[in-house]
Amino acid sequence: MITSWRIFTFLLRLLALAATLVATIVMVTSHDSTNVLNLTFKAKFSNSPAFKYFVVVEAIACAYNLVIMFLASKGSLWRLVIILDVVVAVLLASSVSSALAIAYVGKKGNTHAGWLPICGQVPKFCKHVTAALVAGFIAAILYFLLVIYTLYTVLHPLFVVSKS
């Protein structure tokens, strides 16, 4: 049981590491430009605080995951790791949510506020952002699965009903 638990959590962490790394790299490399009335407009992730937040959280989750993967899996430190896993999962969910809201406005615009959609003018940028958001969403799901599985393995002995 312990060995299968370690292998499964290691695989989840490895997949989450890959997803956060891909999300960070793809978002950081997202940029495009367009000319309107002889003016050049550049779209890049650093123009939006929500996209900056997304990049920072994904990078923190990636670095945290890399450190935790090489930590010994025994000892009282793992209680802290479970708490930090929950924090990272919530941060990932919030960063994906905020970036998704801005991406939606960029794709559809907002007629009530007078904001026009930009994805028609900078499609490369929008494709990169979409790919980064998909990778970030996958990372958040993997982290929530990791938290649920870890809590189940830790609390499982409490729920076992003894037959007498």
ZAROKOL-971743 format. One line per field, with one value per residue: chain; x, y, z of N, C-alpha, C, O in turn; residue number from 1. Coordinates in Angstrom, 2 decimals. Layout:
N
kette c(A;...)
n.c1 c(X;...)
n.c2 c(Y;...)
n.c3 c(Z;...)
ca.c1 c(X;...)
ca.c2 c(Y;...)
ca.c3 c(Z;...)
c.c1 c(X;...)
c.c2 c(Y;...)
c.c3 c(Z;...)
o.c1 c(X;...)
o.c2 c(Y;...)
o.c3 c(Z;...)
nr c(NUM;...)
//
This chain:
164
kette c(A;A;A;A;A;A;A;A;A;A;A;A;A;A;A;A;A;A;A;A;A;A;A;A;A;A;A;A;A;A;A;A;A;A;A;A;A;A;A;A;A;A;A;A;A;A;A;A;A;A;A;A;A;A;A;A;A;A;A;A;A;A;A;A;A;A;A;A;A;A;A;A;A;A;A;A;A;A;A;A;A;A;A;A;A;A;A;A;A;A;A;A;A;A;A;A;A;A;A;A;A;A;A;A;A;A;A;A;A;A;A;A;A;A;A;A;A;A;A;A;A;A;A;A;A;A;A;A;A;A;A;A;A;A;A;A;A;A;A;A;A;A;A;A;A;A;A;A;A;A;A;A;A;A;A;A;A;A;A;A;A;A;A;A)
n.c1 c(0.83;1.90;4.02;2.69;1.21;3.24;4.28;2.03;1.47;3.88;3.78;1.49;2.48;4.61;3.26;1.78;3.89;4.92;2.69;2.42;4.88;4.73;2.51;3.54;5.74;4.50;2.70;4.45;5.82;3.92;3.00;2.12;1.55;-0.12;-1.12;-2.84;-4.25;-1.69;-0.44;1.27;0.20;0.95;0.47;0.94;1.67;2.43;0.99;-1.32;-2.46;-3.72;-2.75;-0.06;-0.22;-1.10;1.19;3.12;2.00;1.85;4.59;5.54;4.16;5.29;8.03;7.74;6.66;8.78;10.69;9.35;9.10;11.57;11.81;12.01;9.62;8.68;7.99;7.26;7.09;5.46;2.86;2.80;3.32;0.95;-0.84;0.35;0.02;-2.74;-2.97;-1.49;-3.08;-5.44;-4.44;-3.65;-6.15;-7.36;-5.68;-5.97;-8.68;-8.81;-7.18;-8.59;-10.94;-10.05;-9.08;-11.44;-12.76;-10.99;-11.41;-14.22;-14.98;-16.68;-19.65;-21.15;-19.30;-17.93;-15.70;-13.77;-13.40;-10.17;-8.96;-9.31;-7.50;-5.02;-4.31;-2.33;-1.36;-3.69;-4.06;-1.81;-2.32;-4.67;-3.71;-1.93;-3.74;-5.23;-3.26;-2.71;-5.19;-5.33;-3.19;-4.24;-6.41;-4.99;-3.62;-5.77;-6.70;-4.45;-4.47;-6.94;-6.46;-4.25;-5.35;-7.28;-5.66;-4.37;-6.45;-7.86;-7.57;-9.15;-11.74;-12.29;-14.35;-14.51;-15.11;-16.90)
n.c2 c(-1.20;1.28;1.61;1.67;3.95;5.91;5.76;6.47;9.09;10.29;10.11;11.71;14.15;14.50;14.76;17.07;18.84;18.92;20.03;22.57;23.69;23.74;25.45;27.83;28.40;28.57;30.69;32.80;33.06;34.06;36.33;38.87;41.06;43.82;45.97;48.95;51.56;52.55;52.34;50.39;47.78;45.90;42.73;41.09;38.84;40.25;42.57;42.31;42.18;39.89;37.83;38.00;37.26;34.64;33.50;33.80;32.25;29.71;29.26;29.26;27.02;25.06;25.13;24.54;21.97;20.60;20.68;19.25;16.73;15.56;15.24;13.43;10.89;10.41;11.19;14.07;16.28;15.88;16.47;19.22;19.40;18.41;20.44;22.59;21.62;21.85;24.64;25.36;24.14;25.65;28.20;27.71;27.20;29.72;31.37;30.37;30.88;33.72;34.45;33.20;34.68;37.15;36.30;35.51;37.94;39.08;37.45;37.53;40.12;42.96;44.24;45.94;47.40;48.49;47.25;45.88;42.74;41.17;39.01;38.53;40.23;39.61;36.67;34.69;35.28;34.83;32.09;31.04;31.86;30.46;27.80;27.85;28.28;25.91;24.03;25.01;24.61;21.82;21.29;22.33;20.58;18.17;18.74;18.98;16.34;15.10;16.15;15.14;12.36;12.09;12.94;10.95;8.63;9.25;9.60;7.26;4.98;5.89;5.64;3.00;0.33;-1.84;-5.29;-7.13)
n.c3 c(0.00;0.86;-0.95;-3.44;-2.99;-2.86;-5.48;-7.02;-6.08;-6.75;-9.56;-10.05;-9.11;-10.89;-13.34;-12.74;-12.37;-14.99;-16.32;-15.07;-15.74;-18.55;-18.84;-17.77;-19.48;-22.02;-21.63;-21.02;-23.40;-25.07;-27.42;-29.73;-32.52;-34.11;-36.80;-36.81;-38.43;-39.15;-36.70;-34.37;-32.40;-29.58;-28.19;-25.23;-22.51;-20.24;-20.24;-18.82;-15.51;-14.50;-16.12;-15.46;-12.76;-13.12;-14.35;-12.30;-10.19;-11.41;-11.85;-9.21;-8.22;-9.82;-9.04;-6.29;-6.47;-7.65;-5.60;-3.56;-4.68;-4.33;-1.67;1.38;2.06;4.58;8.02;10.11;8.54;6.36;7.04;6.90;4.17;3.07;3.79;2.41;-0.18;-0.48;-0.36;-2.66;-4.63;-4.43;-5.06;-7.71;-8.88;-8.52;-10.03;-12.62;-12.96;-12.84;-15.03;-17.06;-17.10;-18.09;-20.55;-21.75;-22.06;-23.84;-26.04;-26.58;-25.99;-24.42;-24.59;-22.98;-21.52;-23.55;-24.60;-27.09;-28.83;-29.11;-30.28;-32.98;-34.17;-33.07;-33.33;-32.84;-30.29;-28.78;-29.19;-27.90;-25.26;-24.77;-24.90;-22.72;-20.64;-20.74;-20.02;-17.45;-16.23;-16.29;-14.57;-12.17;-11.76;-11.47;-9.10;-7.30;-7.40;-6.33;-3.72;-2.77;-2.99;-1.27;1.19;1.47;1.75;4.11;5.94;5.69;7.51;9.62;8.82;8.50;9.21;11.80;11.82;14.03)
ca.c1 c(0.00;2.74;4.78;1.78;0.87;4.37;4.36;0.91;1.66;5.02;3.29;0.64;3.35;5.36;2.33;1.49;5.10;4.94;1.60;2.73;6.01;4.22;1.66;4.40;6.53;3.63;2.17;5.54;6.20;2.78;3.06;1.72;1.34;-0.97;-1.09;-4.13;-4.05;-0.23;0.04;1.52;-0.24;1.56;-0.23;1.81;1.10;2.76;0.05;-2.46;-2.12;-4.23;-1.81;1.15;-0.55;-1.12;2.58;3.79;1.47;2.29;6.02;5.69;3.69;6.29;9.20;7.34;6.51;10.11;11.32;8.63;9.33;12.82;11.76;11.71;8.18;8.37;8.25;6.19;7.07;4.41;1.64;2.95;3.22;-0.47;-1.41;0.87;-0.62;-4.07;-2.75;-1.09;-4.25;-6.35;-3.79;-3.75;-7.54;-7.64;-4.93;-6.63;-9.96;-8.61;-6.66;-9.67;-11.87;-9.45;-9.03;-12.81;-13.01;-10.18;-12.00;-15.60;-15.23;-17.75;-20.39;-21.63;-18.20;-17.35;-14.43;-13.85;-12.56;-8.88;-8.42;-9.30;-6.33;-3.79;-4.69;-1.22;-1.37;-4.86;-3.83;-0.86;-3.01;-5.59;-2.92;-1.43;-4.87;-5.55;-2.23;-2.93;-6.39;-4.92;-2.37;-5.13;-7.13;-4.04;-3.36;-6.93;-6.66;-3.37;-4.94;-7.99;-5.84;-3.43;-6.25;-7.90;-4.70;-4.06;-7.63;-8.51;-7.70;-10.19;-13.06;-12.43;-15.26;-14.05;-16.18;-16.72)
ca.c2 c(0.00;2.47;1.74;2.11;5.34;6.74;5.77;7.23;10.52;10.75;10.30;12.90;15.32;14.63;15.31;18.45;19.59;19.14;20.94;23.94;24.15;24.06;26.64;28.99;28.68;28.99;32.03;33.79;33.24;34.54;37.71;39.10;42.48;44.14;47.37;49.60;52.96;52.77;52.22;48.99;47.38;44.64;41.98;40.16;38.46;41.23;43.69;42.03;41.70;38.52;36.92;38.01;36.44;33.27;33.06;33.71;31.11;28.49;29.09;28.87;25.63;24.22;25.06;23.81;20.56;20.06;20.48;18.22;15.41;15.00;15.22;12.11;10.77;10.03;12.23;15.02;17.31;15.61;17.18;20.54;19.23;18.28;21.78;23.38;21.12;22.48;26.05;25.44;23.80;26.80;29.25;27.35;27.41;31.16;31.98;29.96;31.60;35.14;34.53;32.79;35.81;38.13;35.69;35.54;39.31;39.26;36.70;37.94;41.54;43.25;45.33;46.86;48.27;49.06;46.60;45.08;41.53;41.39;37.78;38.62;40.99;38.96;35.27;33.91;35.55;34.17;30.64;30.76;32.04;29.32;26.61;28.01;28.09;24.48;23.39;25.44;23.93;20.43;21.30;22.51;19.31;17.19;19.07;18.61;14.88;14.79;16.47;14.17;11.05;12.13;12.96;9.63;7.67;9.62;9.43;5.97;4.14;6.41;5.29;1.56;-0.21;-3.18;-6.30;-7.95)
ca.c3 c(0.00;0.95;-2.18;-4.50;-2.66;-3.26;-6.93;-7.56;-5.78;-7.56;-10.92;-10.06;-8.97;-12.12;-14.33;-12.35;-12.67;-16.44;-16.70;-14.62;-16.53;-19.89;-18.72;-17.56;-20.69;-23.12;-21.35;-21.10;-24.80;-25.86;-27.86;-31.11;-32.77;-35.25;-37.22;-37.00;-38.82;-39.08;-35.32;-34.01;-31.06;-29.17;-27.15;-24.52;-21.22;-19.20;-20.30;-17.95;-14.17;-14.31;-16.77;-14.62;-11.59;-13.61;-14.55;-11.00;-9.45;-12.09;-11.59;-7.80;-8.10;-10.48;-8.17;-5.09;-6.82;-7.88;-4.29;-2.82;-5.29;-3.85;-0.21;1.94;2.25;5.96;9.00;10.43;7.52;5.38;7.44;6.30;2.72;2.74;3.89;1.29;-1.40;-0.55;-0.69;-4.07;-5.44;-4.42;-5.83;-9.13;-9.32;-8.59;-11.14;-13.87;-13.03;-13.19;-16.40;-17.96;-17.22;-18.99;-21.88;-22.29;-22.51;-25.04;-27.16;-26.87;-25.72;-23.48;-25.22;-21.95;-21.14;-24.76;-24.89;-28.31;-28.81;-29.76;-30.84;-34.43;-34.59;-32.57;-33.12;-32.27;-28.86;-28.19;-29.19;-26.83;-23.98;-24.62;-24.58;-21.36;-19.72;-20.71;-19.20;-16.06;-15.74;-16.05;-13.35;-11.02;-11.56;-10.93;-7.70;-6.50;-7.29;-5.39;-2.36;-2.41;-2.79;-0.06;2.35;1.58;2.29;5.50;6.78;5.45;8.71;10.51;8.30;8.41;10.21;12.20;11.89;15.23)
c.c1 c(0.87;3.51;3.88;1.35;1.98;4.46;3.26;1.07;2.83;4.58;2.38;1.48;4.16;4.49;1.99;2.69;5.17;3.89;1.90;3.90;5.56;3.38;2.50;5.14;5.64;3.07;3.25;5.93;5.05;2.91;2.67;1.54;0.49;-0.85;-2.51;-3.86;-2.59;0.31;0.19;1.09;0.35;0.73;0.78;1.25;1.32;1.87;-1.12;-2.00;-2.61;-3.30;-0.48;0.94;-0.53;0.31;3.29;3.31;1.90;3.77;6.28;5.27;4.70;7.52;8.90;7.26;7.86;10.82;10.67;8.89;10.59;12.92;11.47;10.23;7.79;8.65;7.09;6.10;5.93;3.07;1.65;2.80;1.75;-1.15;-0.94;0.29;-2.01;-3.93;-2.39;-2.27;-5.22;-5.74;-3.86;-5.16;-7.85;-6.91;-5.54;-7.94;-9.77;-8.10;-7.74;-10.68;-11.33;-9.39;-10.41;-13.15;-12.20;-10.77;-13.37;-15.84;-16.31;-18.48;-20.87;-20.54;-17.55;-16.00;-14.61;-13.00;-11.26;-8.34;-8.45;-8.06;-5.01;-4.06;-3.59;-1.18;-2.52;-4.70;-2.85;-1.53;-3.96;-4.83;-2.38;-2.55;-5.28;-4.54;-2.39;-4.14;-6.10;-4.09;-3.24;-5.92;-6.21;-3.74;-4.55;-7.03;-5.60;-3.81;-5.99;-7.38;-5.00;-4.30;-6.92;-6.92;-4.35;-5.24;-8.30;-8.62;-8.79;-11.58;-13.30;-13.31;-14.79;-15.26;-15.93;-17.93)
c.c2 c(1.25;2.68;2.22;3.56;6.27;6.86;6.64;8.72;11.09;11.00;11.52;14.17;15.57;15.23;16.77;19.36;19.91;20.16;22.38;24.53;24.56;25.33;27.90;29.38;29.20;30.39;33.10;34.06;33.74;36.02;37.77;40.60;42.65;45.62;47.85;51.08;53.38;52.83;50.73;48.76;46.01;44.02;41.01;39.92;39.52;42.47;43.51;41.55;40.27;37.50;36.87;37.13;34.96;32.73;32.87;32.48;29.80;28.22;28.66;27.41;24.68;24.03;24.28;22.31;19.90;19.78;19.32;16.83;14.75;14.97;13.80;12.04;10.31;11.21;13.19;16.15;17.11;16.20;18.59;20.47;19.11;19.65;22.66;22.92;21.73;23.95;26.21;25.12;24.98;27.97;28.97;27.59;28.90;31.81;31.61;30.72;33.05;35.29;34.15;33.92;36.86;37.58;35.71;36.93;39.60;38.57;37.25;39.44;41.71;44.48;46.36;47.85;48.93;48.46;45.70;43.82;41.78;40.16;37.75;39.33;40.33;37.47;34.41;34.06;34.79;32.65;30.23;30.84;30.87;28.06;26.67;27.78;26.63;23.74;23.76;24.78;22.47;20.34;21.46;21.24;18.26;17.47;18.73;17.09;14.44;15.04;15.46;12.80;11.02;12.15;11.60;8.63;7.99;9.31;8.06;5.09;4.62;5.95;3.78;1.07;-1.62;-4.10;-7.15;-8.80)
c.c3 c(0.00;-0.36;-3.32;-4.26;-3.14;-4.78;-7.52;-7.28;-6.57;-9.00;-11.03;-9.97;-10.25;-13.23;-14.02;-12.62;-14.16;-16.87;-16.28;-15.41;-17.93;-19.84;-18.57;-18.84;-21.81;-22.87;-21.49;-22.55;-25.67;-26.16;-29.34;-31.29;-34.02;-35.56;-37.45;-37.26;-38.67;-37.66;-35.01;-32.57;-30.75;-28.05;-26.53;-23.12;-20.16;-19.25;-19.32;-16.57;-13.91;-14.95;-16.01;-13.39;-11.97;-13.74;-13.22;-10.23;-10.09;-11.84;-10.15;-7.61;-8.72;-9.58;-6.89;-5.35;-7.04;-6.56;-3.55;-3.39;-4.77;-2.33;0.26;2.29;3.65;6.87;9.17;9.41;6.53;5.77;6.85;4.78;2.30;2.78;2.73;-0.04;-1.58;-0.95;-2.17;-4.98;-5.54;-5.20;-7.33;-9.66;-9.45;-9.76;-12.48;-14.04;-13.45;-14.62;-17.41;-18.15;-18.19;-20.42;-22.54;-22.81;-23.77;-26.25;-27.56;-26.74;-24.67;-24.01;-24.21;-21.54;-22.36;-25.13;-26.10;-28.16;-29.57;-30.47;-32.37;-34.96;-34.18;-32.29;-32.51;-30.75;-28.18;-28.15;-28.10;-25.45;-23.73;-24.24;-23.15;-20.34;-19.64;-19.84;-17.73;-15.44;-15.43;-14.77;-12.11;-10.73;-10.96;-9.46;-6.81;-6.36;-6.30;-3.95;-1.91;-2.13;-1.51;1.20;2.55;2.20;3.75;6.41;6.64;6.70;9.67;10.10;8.18;9.56;10.54;12.32;13.11;15.49)
o.c1 c(0.61;3.63;4.28;1.16;1.70;4.69;3.51;0.82;2.79;4.97;2.47;1.21;4.37;4.94;1.92;2.53;5.46;4.16;1.67;3.91;5.96;3.52;2.19;5.15;6.00;2.98;3.00;6.32;5.19;2.93;2.88;1.40;0.40;-0.53;-3.28;-3.31;-2.30;1.42;-0.67;1.55;0.25;0.35;1.39;0.46;0.49;1.98;-1.83;-1.21;-1.96;-3.08;0.15;1.82;-0.01;0.60;4.00;4.13;2.29;4.16;7.12;5.96;4.93;7.99;9.70;7.74;8.06;11.48;11.37;8.89;10.69;13.98;10.75;9.64;6.66;9.43;6.08;5.12;5.48;2.22;0.63;2.22;1.37;-1.94;-1.74;0.10;-2.40;-4.70;-2.92;-2.44;-5.76;-6.45;-4.11;-5.33;-8.52;-7.45;-5.62;-8.27;-10.49;-8.56;-7.80;-11.21;-12.07;-9.61;-10.52;-13.75;-12.68;-10.65;-13.64;-16.79;-16.80;-17.99;-20.99;-20.83;-16.71;-15.24;-15.50;-11.99;-11.24;-7.36;-7.68;-7.61;-4.00;-4.05;-3.88;-0.99;-2.32;-5.14;-3.03;-1.32;-4.04;-5.25;-2.38;-2.33;-5.64;-4.93;-2.21;-4.13;-6.56;-4.27;-3.00;-6.07;-6.61;-3.62;-4.37;-7.40;-5.82;-3.54;-5.93;-7.74;-5.03;-4.00;-7.11;-7.31;-4.07;-5.06;-9.21;-9.67;-9.31;-12.49;-14.39;-13.04;-14.69;-16.30;-14.89;-17.96)
o.c2 c(2.19;3.81;3.10;4.32;7.31;7.95;7.45;9.54;12.24;12.00;12.29;15.15;16.71;16.11;17.60;20.50;21.05;21.04;23.31;25.72;25.61;26.20;28.93;30.54;30.17;31.18;34.17;35.18;33.82;36.85;36.82;41.33;41.76;46.43;47.24;51.77;54.44;53.33;49.92;49.44;45.09;44.69;40.21;40.72;39.69;43.34;44.47;40.61;39.52;36.43;35.82;36.35;34.13;31.62;31.88;31.75;28.86;27.07;27.81;26.65;23.59;22.91;23.45;21.50;18.75;18.75;18.49;15.85;13.52;14.71;13.06;13.02;9.86;12.10;13.12;16.90;18.08;16.41;19.09;21.36;19.67;19.98;23.38;23.74;22.09;24.44;27.08;25.78;25.27;28.66;29.87;28.13;29.31;32.71;32.45;31.16;33.55;36.18;34.72;34.09;37.40;38.31;35.90;37.08;40.28;39.06;37.42;39.97;40.74;45.60;47.54;49.01;49.82;49.06;44.85;43.82;42.52;40.25;37.01;39.04;40.48;37.05;33.49;33.09;34.17;31.99;29.21;29.99;30.35;27.32;25.67;27.16;26.15;22.91;22.91;24.43;21.94;19.41;20.79;20.86;17.53;16.54;18.24;16.60;13.51;14.22;14.99;12.15;10.04;11.44;11.16;7.86;7.07;8.82;7.75;4.51;3.82;5.89;3.35;1.35;-2.47;-3.72;-7.81;-9.56)
o.c3 c(-0.76;-0.82;-4.10;-5.21;-3.74;-5.30;-8.41;-8.17;-7.00;-9.60;-11.99;-10.67;-10.64;-13.97;-14.93;-13.04;-14.54;-17.68;-17.05;-15.71;-18.43;-20.70;-19.17;-19.24;-22.49;-23.80;-22.03;-22.89;-26.89;-25.25;-30.09;-30.31;-34.86;-34.68;-38.19;-36.40;-38.11;-37.44;-35.35;-31.65;-31.55;-27.09;-27.24;-22.61;-19.27;-18.38;-19.04;-16.48;-13.18;-14.40;-15.93;-13.02;-11.23;-13.28;-13.04;-9.68;-9.39;-11.63;-9.89;-6.93;-8.19;-9.39;-6.45;-4.56;-6.65;-6.42;-2.97;-2.64;-4.75;-1.78;-0.41;2.75;3.87;6.55;8.46;9.41;5.91;4.91;6.37;4.16;1.27;1.89;2.13;-0.94;-2.69;-1.78;-2.86;-6.01;-6.61;-5.94;-8.13;-10.75;-10.40;-10.41;-13.38;-15.14;-14.31;-15.35;-18.50;-19.25;-19.01;-21.38;-23.75;-23.88;-24.67;-27.37;-28.75;-27.32;-24.10;-23.90;-24.54;-21.24;-22.21;-25.88;-26.13;-27.46;-30.56;-31.21;-32.98;-36.07;-34.86;-31.13;-31.74;-30.02;-27.13;-27.21;-27.44;-24.59;-22.62;-23.35;-22.44;-19.30;-18.56;-19.02;-16.85;-14.26;-14.42;-13.98;-11.10;-9.57;-10.05;-8.66;-5.69;-5.29;-5.51;-3.07;-0.78;-1.14;-0.76;2.16;3.69;3.08;4.52;7.52;7.40;6.93;10.46;10.93;7.80;10.73;9.66;12.87;13.23;16.45)
nr c(1;2;3;4;5;6;7;8;9;10;11;12;13;14;15;16;17;18;19;20;21;22;23;24;25;26;27;28;29;30;31;32;33;34;35;36;37;38;39;40;41;42;43;44;45;46;47;48;49;50;51;52;53;54;55;56;57;58;59;60;61;62;63;64;65;66;67;68;69;70;71;72;73;74;75;76;77;78;79;80;81;82;83;84;85;86;87;88;89;90;91;92;93;94;95;96;97;98;99;100;101;102;103;104;105;106;107;108;109;110;111;112;113;114;115;116;117;118;119;120;121;122;123;124;125;126;127;128;129;130;131;132;133;134;135;136;137;138;139;140;141;142;143;144;145;146;147;148;149;150;151;152;153;154;155;156;157;158;159;160;161;162;163;164)
//
